[in-house]
Structure formats: structure tokens, C-alpha cells
Amino acid sequence: MSQVKAEALGRLKGAQGQKSVGAKNKMLLDKKKSRLDKKMTRLKKEMGEVKGEESARRKRSEARRVS
């Protein structure tokens, strides 16, 4: 009887260890995802600014050609 109990406790500890490793990995992946989301937002904003500058530059050069 005690051997069965010991085996069950061993499996329980193993499962708990795997669960904690999984939780830790999930936390790290969530952090990484958050960081990448922020980076994507910043880069999209920069791309919008670049396109705006490019459009303004085109308009100025067209205005010079017309005059």
C-alpha cells in the first residue's frame, strides 16, 4: 500500500513540476508577445510618418515644377 502511495506522490510531484515549467514558459511568451506588440505599433507609426513626409516632399516638388 505504501509503495502505491509513494508512486502516486512521485507522479503528482512530476506533474506539478511540469505545470510550473509550463506556467513559467507561458509567462515568458506573454512578455515577449507584449514587447513585440509594442514594437509593431511603434514601427507602424514610424511608417505612417515616413509616408506622410514622402507625400509632402512630392507635393513640394510638384509645386516647384508648376511654378
PEPE-V243585 format. One record per run of one state. SS is the DSSP state (A for helix, B for strand, O for the rest). FROM is the first residue (numbers start at 1). TO is the last residue. Records with the same first field share a line. If there is no record, write none. Layout:
BEGIN
SS->FROM-TO ; FROM-TO
END
This chain:
BEGIN
O->1-1 ; 67-67
A->2-66
END
